Every structure is written in C-alpha cells, then in structure tokens.
Amino acid sequence: MDRTRQRELQAKHADAVAHWSLVRDVLIAGGLVGTLGALGMAALALLLGGITQGDLWYAPRLVGGVVFRDAPAGAAAVVLGFALHFATAGGLATAFAMLVPRGGSALTAVMLGLLAGLTLQAVMPVLVVPWAAPPLERAGPPIAAFLLLHLVFGACLGVLTPVRKALLLLDAKRRGVRALPAPPH
C-alpha cells in the first residue's frame, strides 16, 4: 500500500474514532464505570454488614428482598441481590454516561458523580426502598450507611472521563490511527 493511501485511511479512521460513539462512549464506558461503582458499594456494604450485623451477606440478602419479599435467606437471595445491584448500577452509570458530555475534565465528572450519588441518596430511601425492597424497609435502612454507599458510587462515576479516554485510545490503536484530532466539546 502506498503512503498516500495509508494516510487517507488513517485520516478516515481518525475522524471515525474522534466522533462520539454510543457503544464506546456510553454503553461500554457506562458499563465499566457502573461495575466499578457496584464493586465499591458491594465491598463497603459487605464490610458494614459484617461489622454492624455480624453477617457478611446481610446487605445482598436485603437487596434480594426485591424478589424474596418475606424473609430473604440463603444463597439464592445473596446471588440475586448482587445481580440486581450490579444491573441497577450499570443502568444508572450508563444513564450518567449519556448525560455527561465527552471531553470534560475528570474533576467535573467526579463532582457530577458525587452530585448523582447525593441525588440517589435523596431518592432511594424515600421513593424506591419502601415499595421495591420491603425487607430493607423493615430493617430500617441506616441513612448514614446509605449516604456513604451512594457517595462511593458517585465517586466511582467520576472515573468516566479517564475510562472514555482509555477507550478512545484503544479504539484508535485498534484502527491503526497514530494522531487523533481533538474531540469536540
């Protein structure tokens, strides 16, 4: 392949990589960030459950109460609790990725993520928990623990900007692009 043709292909791919992509910039980035947030929340919830209740699996069993409404117990409730928690976190992070513009600073993403975490804190205990998870409502969700968990999730949402940049670079490398045009704001 001659040099002119190679430069044309590289320029074409550079434009394709630099443009906004629903899959790369929202779905994959949101899924990765949501998984990170769910992992952070789950680790902290397991620790808090072990310390305060003497039961490491306390929090995931209560989340499993979405399906097991009376008394969530056993491995099925724990696995279902984790599955529901990770799916919800992935969906919320993907919505966050859809709303946050590409090309912003990491600090902006962290601040917006913490704001999203505070919004979840305001909405979840009042509007979601009473009808979605009766066992959690009966247990009396500790507001301080909820606040801490949602702030951890919000902080993890702040990783969106670096994740997007890493995905952009991986996409460019995959296509053989050496120089990317600046992304639009």
VENUR-V694535 format. One record per pair of residues at least 12 apart in sequence whose C-alpha atoms are under 6 Angstrom apart, sorted by the first residue. I is the first residue (numbers start at 0). J is the second residue. Records with the same first field share a line. If there is no record, write none. Layout:
I = J / J
This chain:
9 = 176
13 = 176 / 179
17 = 182
24 = 163
25 = 93 / 96 / 97
26 = 93
28 = 163
29 = 92 / 93 / 96
30 = 89
32 = 156
33 = 88 / 89 / 92
36 = 152 / 155
37 = 85 / 88
40 = 148
59 = 77 / 80 / 81
60 = 76 / 77 / 80
61 = 134 / 135
62 = 80
63 = 76 / 79 / 80
64 = 132 / 134
65 = 131 / 132
102 = 184
105 = 160
108 = 157
109 = 154 / 157
112 = 153 / 154 / 156 / 157
113 = 150 / 153 / 154
115 = 153
116 = 149 / 150 / 153
120 = 146
